[in-house]
Amino acid sequence: MKRLCVIALSVALATACMKMTGIDVEPIGSTSRGLFITCEGNFMYGNASLSYYDMETRKVENRVFRRANGADLGDVAQSMTIYDGRGYVVVNNSGIVFVIDPDTFVVTATIEGLTSPRYIHFVSPQKGYITDLYDPRIAIFDPRTNAVTGYIDTGSHPSTEQMVQWGDYVFTNCWSYDNKILVIDTRTDTVVDQIEVGIQPTSLVLDCNDKLWSITDGGYAASPYGHEAPSLYRIDPATRRVERRFTFAEGDSPSELAISGDGSRIYFINDDIWQMEVTAENLPARPLVANVGTIYYGLAVDPATGDVYVADAIDYQQPGVVYRYSAAGEAIDRFEVGIIPGAFCFKSL
């Protein structure tokens, strides 16, 4: 698989490769509070991109990675995380993580040697984890040097996704043809337990009561792994037992579990956008935001304001759209981004 020439053994070499592309570099950036949107692009087309939205001015800048670095982002932008003043953009099919300055959008380092990276979690300033779609290992890296220092063997679970930490333990959901949430002891960097849920858990969050939540898609008809109604699970991380299972109707497609800043409400996509108190005893009866002929693909909740951001993939070919709603579900803004917007990353002041 071809990779961008910016994938190099050092930042200096990466910068040299960027200049060879012939793409003009422009001074672009923002020190205001804002929102990054990772736009996947089409698989194998190398047209992933990064957008930035200023919440105060409601101005959006598209393709900011290309404009700031003189090179395209790569193939399938999966996720982004900001930690200790650095932005980490995970580019799945290119097998790389770009470390950028979140104010200037300029690349400062890369993390390489990855198969199909998905998400990043920081255990400490000295250690981070990177999950993978096709590697039965979670990469361990040092944020100080951006070098991969080891791996966590996940055995018969080759697909690991999102991560949340409770105490000394990191929990990660195994999505592809799986039904487990793995428990990792961060002191030994080993898998010490697993929790069985429904078929294909897609996402994972931790609420204000220290309860884990995961949503499953149930697989698909004729899947070799099986097919069932999707479900929402509440799990006690202390006992590692499922406390409650909320079952959706056959044919539903819930996904993109998100949580409010105070951890008291969860959100998810199921055709419409739904909101639910973490103390609720039943699934919500009415959506927060109704679907109006869109393909809702990504979801995030502003931890500071409670505003809800929803990504619309439209037809997976043309530039997507992001909708911004208040915590009450009232429309605030609508703006165009790149192809297949899928994930969000909030930048604080």
C-alpha positions as CSV (number, residue, x, y, z in Angstrom):
1,M,0.0,0.0,0.0
2,K,1.3,3.4,-1.0
3,R,1.8,6.0,1.7
4,L,2.3,9.7,1.7
5,C,5.8,10.8,1.4
6,V,5.4,12.6,4.7
7,I,5.7,9.2,6.4
8,A,9.4,9.4,7.2
9,L,11.9,8.4,9.9
10,S,12.1,11.9,11.3
11,V,10.1,15.1,11.3
12,A,12.8,16.8,9.2
13,L,12.5,14.2,6.5
14,A,8.7,14.3,6.7
15,T,8.9,18.1,6.1
16,A,11.2,17.7,3.2
17,C,8.7,15.2,1.6
18,M,5.9,17.7,2.1
19,K,7.7,20.4,0.2
20,M,8.1,18.0,-2.8
21,T,4.4,17.7,-3.3
22,G,4.1,21.1,-4.9
23,I,1.2,22.1,-2.7
24,D,1.5,25.6,-1.4
25,V,1.8,26.0,2.4
26,E,-0.2,28.8,4.0
27,P,-0.1,30.2,7.5
28,I,-3.4,28.9,8.8
29,G,-4.4,28.2,12.4
30,S,-6.4,29.3,15.3
31,T,-5.8,29.9,19.0
32,S,-9.5,30.1,19.8
33,R,-11.6,27.3,21.2
34,G,-12.8,25.1,18.4
35,L,-13.7,21.8,17.0
36,F,-11.6,19.5,14.7
37,I,-13.6,17.3,12.3
38,T,-11.8,14.2,10.9
39,C,-13.2,13.4,7.4
40,E,-12.5,9.9,6.4
41,G,-12.5,10.3,2.7
42,N,-13.0,7.3,0.4
43,F,-11.2,4.0,1.2
44,M,-8.1,3.7,-1.0
45,Y,-8.5,7.2,-2.5
46,G,-6.2,9.0,-0.2
47,N,-8.6,11.9,0.1
48,A,-9.0,12.1,3.9
49,S,-9.0,15.6,5.3
50,L,-9.2,17.7,8.5
51,S,-11.6,20.6,9.1
52,Y,-11.6,23.2,11.9
53,Y,-14.6,25.0,13.2
54,D,-14.5,28.2,15.3
55,M,-17.4,28.0,17.7
56,E,-17.6,31.7,18.4
57,T,-17.4,33.1,14.9
58,R,-19.0,30.0,13.4
59,K,-16.4,30.0,10.7
60,V,-15.1,26.7,9.2
61,E,-11.8,26.1,7.6
62,N,-11.5,22.9,5.4
63,R,-8.5,20.8,4.4
64,V,-6.4,22.5,7.1
65,F,-3.9,19.7,7.3
66,R,-3.1,20.1,3.5
67,R,-3.0,23.8,3.7
68,A,-0.7,23.9,6.7
69,N,1.7,21.2,5.7
70,G,1.6,21.1,1.9
71,A,0.5,17.5,1.8
72,D,-2.7,15.5,1.9
73,L,-3.6,13.7,5.2
74,G,-3.8,10.2,3.7
75,D,-6.2,7.3,3.5
76,V,-9.1,7.2,6.0
77,A,-8.8,9.7,8.9
78,Q,-10.3,7.7,11.8
79,S,-10.0,9.8,14.9
80,M,-8.2,12.7,16.7
81,T,-7.3,13.3,20.3
82,I,-5.6,16.3,22.0
83,Y,-3.3,15.6,24.9
84,D,-0.8,17.8,26.7
85,G,-1.0,20.5,24.0
86,R,-0.5,18.2,21.0
87,G,-3.1,16.9,18.5
88,Y,-2.9,13.2,17.4
89,V,-4.6,12.5,14.1
90,V,-5.0,8.8,13.5
91,V,-5.0,7.8,9.8
92,N,-6.3,4.3,9.6
93,N,-5.5,2.9,6.2
94,S,-2.2,4.8,6.0
95,G,-1.1,3.2,9.2
96,I,0.2,6.4,10.7
97,V,-0.6,8.9,13.5
98,F,0.3,12.5,12.8
99,V,1.2,14.7,15.8
100,I,0.2,18.3,15.1
101,D,0.3,21.6,16.8
102,P,-3.5,22.2,17.5
103,D,-3.0,26.0,17.0
104,T,-1.1,26.0,13.7
105,F,-2.1,22.5,12.4
106,V,1.5,21.9,11.5
107,V,3.0,18.4,11.9
108,T,5.6,18.1,14.6
109,A,6.1,14.3,14.7
110,T,4.7,11.0,13.5
111,I,4.0,7.6,15.1
112,E,4.7,4.8,12.6
113,G,4.9,1.1,12.2
114,L,1.2,0.5,12.8
115,T,-1.1,-1.8,10.8
116,S,-4.5,-0.2,10.9
117,P,-4.7,2.2,13.9
118,R,-8.1,3.4,15.2
119,Y,-8.0,5.3,18.5
120,I,-5.4,6.7,21.0
121,H,-5.6,6.7,24.8
122,F,-3.1,8.3,27.1
123,V,-2.3,6.4,30.3
124,S,0.2,9.0,31.5
125,P,2.7,11.5,30.1
126,Q,5.0,8.6,29.5
127,K,2.7,6.1,28.0
128,G,-0.1,5.8,25.5
129,Y,-2.1,3.0,23.8
130,I,-3.2,2.8,20.1
131,T,-5.8,0.2,19.2
132,D,-5.9,-1.5,15.8
133,L,-8.5,-3.0,13.4
134,Y,-6.4,-5.8,12.0
135,D,-3.6,-6.4,14.5
136,P,-4.2,-8.7,17.6
137,R,-2.0,-6.2,19.5
138,I,-2.5,-2.8,21.0
139,A,0.6,-0.6,20.4
140,I,2.3,1.0,23.4
141,F,4.1,4.3,22.7
142,D,6.0,7.0,24.6
143,P,4.4,10.4,24.0
144,R,7.8,12.1,24.8
145,T,9.5,10.4,21.8
146,N,6.5,9.1,19.8
147,A,8.3,5.7,19.5
148,V,6.4,2.5,19.8
149,T,7.9,0.8,22.9
150,G,5.9,-2.5,23.0
151,Y,2.6,-4.2,22.5
152,I,-0.3,-5.6,24.4
153,D,-1.3,-9.1,23.1
154,T,-5.1,-9.3,22.6
155,G,-5.0,-13.0,21.5
156,S,-8.1,-14.1,19.6
157,H,-9.4,-10.5,19.4
158,P,-7.8,-8.8,16.4
159,S,-10.0,-5.8,16.4
160,T,-9.8,-3.2,19.2
161,E,-11.5,0.2,19.2
162,Q,-12.3,2.9,21.7
163,M,-10.8,3.0,25.2
164,V,-11.8,4.4,28.5
165,Q,-9.9,4.3,31.8
166,W,-11.2,3.4,35.3
167,G,-8.6,3.5,37.9
168,D,-5.6,1.4,36.8
169,Y,-7.7,-0.4,34.1
170,V,-8.4,0.5,30.5
171,F,-11.4,-1.0,28.8
172,T,-11.6,-1.5,25.1
173,N,-14.4,-2.8,22.9
174,C,-13.7,-5.5,20.2
175,W,-16.0,-4.6,17.3
176,S,-15.2,-6.6,14.2
177,Y,-16.8,-10.1,14.4
178,D,-16.5,-10.1,18.2
179,N,-18.6,-9.6,21.4
180,K,-16.1,-8.7,24.0
181,I,-14.8,-5.7,26.0
182,L,-11.2,-6.4,27.1
183,V,-9.8,-5.2,30.5
184,I,-6.2,-4.1,30.5
185,D,-4.1,-3.6,33.6
186,T,-2.0,-0.5,32.9
187,R,0.5,-1.4,35.5
188,T,1.5,-4.6,33.6
189,D,0.2,-3.7,30.1
190,T,-1.6,-7.0,29.9
191,V,-5.2,-8.1,29.2
192,V,-6.5,-9.5,32.6
193,D,-10.2,-10.0,31.9
194,Q,-12.9,-9.7,29.3
195,I,-16.6,-8.9,29.5
196,E,-19.1,-10.5,27.1
197,V,-21.8,-8.3,25.5
198,G,-23.8,-8.5,22.3
199,I,-22.5,-8.9,18.8
200,Q,-20.1,-6.1,17.7
201,P,-19.8,-3.4,20.4
202,T,-19.2,-0.2,18.5
203,S,-18.3,2.4,21.1
204,L,-17.6,2.9,24.8
205,V,-18.0,5.7,27.4
206,L,-17.8,6.2,31.2
207,D,-20.5,8.1,33.0
208,C,-20.6,10.2,36.2
209,N,-21.5,7.1,38.3
210,D,-18.4,5.3,37.1
211,K,-20.5,3.0,34.9
212,L,-19.4,1.8,31.5
213,W,-21.8,2.1,28.6
214,S,-21.4,0.2,25.3
215,I,-23.7,-0.1,22.3
216,T,-23.7,-3.0,19.9
217,D,-24.8,-3.1,16.2
218,G,-25.9,-6.8,16.3
219,G,-24.0,-7.7,13.2
220,Y,-25.8,-8.2,9.9
221,A,-27.9,-10.8,8.2
222,A,-25.9,-13.8,6.9
223,S,-22.8,-12.7,8.9
224,P,-20.6,-15.7,9.8
225,Y,-20.4,-14.4,13.3
226,G,-24.2,-14.2,13.7
227,H,-27.0,-11.6,13.8
228,E,-29.1,-10.3,16.6
229,A,-31.0,-7.2,17.7
230,P,-28.6,-4.4,18.8
231,S,-28.4,-3.5,22.4
232,L,-27.2,-0.8,24.9
233,Y,-25.3,-2.1,27.9
234,R,-24.5,-0.6,31.3
235,I,-21.5,-2.3,33.0
236,D,-20.0,-2.0,36.4
237,P,-16.2,-1.8,35.9
238,A,-15.5,-2.8,39.5
239,T,-17.3,-6.2,39.2
240,R,-17.0,-6.3,35.4
241,R,-20.6,-7.5,35.2
242,V,-23.4,-6.3,32.9
243,E,-25.9,-4.4,35.1
244,R,-28.5,-3.6,32.5
245,R,-29.2,-4.4,28.9
246,F,-31.5,-2.2,26.8
247,T,-32.6,-4.0,23.6
248,F,-33.4,-2.2,20.4
249,A,-35.9,-3.5,17.7
250,E,-34.7,-5.7,14.9
251,G,-33.6,-3.6,12.0
252,D,-32.4,-0.7,14.2
253,S,-28.8,0.5,13.7
254,P,-27.7,2.3,16.9
255,S,-24.1,3.7,16.8
256,E,-21.8,6.5,17.9
257,L,-22.3,6.5,21.6
258,A,-21.4,9.9,23.2
259,I,-21.7,11.4,26.7
260,S,-22.3,14.9,28.1
261,G,-19.5,16.8,29.8
262,D,-20.9,16.1,33.3
263,G,-21.4,12.4,32.5
264,S,-25.1,12.4,33.3
265,R,-26.5,11.8,29.8
266,I,-25.7,9.6,26.9
267,Y,-26.4,10.2,23.2
268,F,-26.5,7.9,20.2
269,I,-27.5,7.7,16.6
270,N,-30.3,5.4,15.6
271,D,-31.6,7.0,12.4
272,D,-32.5,10.0,14.6
273,I,-30.3,11.5,17.4
274,W,-31.3,10.2,20.9
275,Q,-30.6,11.5,24.4
276,M,-30.9,9.4,27.6
277,E,-30.3,10.0,31.3
278,V,-27.8,7.5,32.7
279,T,-30.3,6.7,35.5
280,A,-33.1,5.9,33.0
281,E,-34.9,2.6,33.2
282,N,-36.0,2.5,29.6
283,L,-34.8,3.6,26.2
284,P,-36.1,7.1,25.2
285,A,-39.4,7.4,23.5
286,R,-38.8,10.6,21.5
287,P,-35.6,11.7,19.7
288,L,-33.7,14.8,20.6
289,V,-33.2,15.6,16.8
290,A,-35.3,13.9,14.1
291,N,-33.7,12.7,10.9
292,V,-34.7,14.7,7.9
293,G,-33.4,12.5,5.1
294,T,-29.8,12.6,6.2
295,I,-27.2,9.9,6.8
296,Y,-26.0,10.7,10.4
297,Y,-22.5,9.2,10.6
298,G,-20.7,11.0,13.5
299,L,-21.8,12.4,16.9
300,A,-20.2,14.5,19.6
301,V,-21.3,16.6,22.6
302,D,-19.5,19.7,23.6
303,P,-18.3,19.1,27.2
304,A,-18.5,22.8,28.0
305,T,-21.8,23.9,26.5
306,G,-23.8,20.7,25.9
307,D,-24.1,21.5,22.2
308,V,-24.6,18.5,20.0
309,Y,-22.6,18.1,16.7
310,V,-23.9,15.6,14.1
311,A,-22.0,14.6,11.0
312,D,-24.0,13.9,7.8
313,A,-22.2,11.7,5.2
314,I,-24.9,12.6,2.6
315,D,-23.9,10.1,-0.2
316,Y,-20.4,9.2,0.9
317,Q,-19.1,10.9,-2.2
318,Q,-19.6,14.6,-1.9
319,P,-18.4,16.9,0.9
320,G,-20.3,16.1,4.1
321,V,-22.2,18.5,6.4
322,V,-22.0,19.0,10.2
323,Y,-25.1,20.2,12.1
324,R,-24.8,22.0,15.4
325,Y,-27.7,21.8,17.9
326,S,-28.2,23.2,21.4
327,A,-28.5,20.9,24.4
328,A,-32.3,21.2,23.9
329,G,-32.1,20.1,20.3
330,E,-32.6,23.5,18.7
331,A,-30.7,24.2,15.4
332,I,-27.8,26.6,15.8
333,D,-25.6,26.1,12.7
334,R,-24.9,24.0,9.6
335,F,-21.5,23.9,7.7
336,E,-19.9,21.9,5.0
337,V,-16.7,19.9,5.6
338,G,-14.8,17.1,3.8
339,I,-15.9,13.7,2.5
340,I,-17.4,11.4,5.1
341,P,-17.0,13.4,8.3
342,G,-16.8,10.8,11.0
343,A,-15.2,12.0,14.3
344,F,-14.8,15.1,16.3
345,C,-12.2,16.5,18.7
346,F,-12.8,19.6,20.9
347,K,-10.0,22.1,21.5
348,S,-10.0,24.1,24.7
349,L,-8.5,27.5,25.2
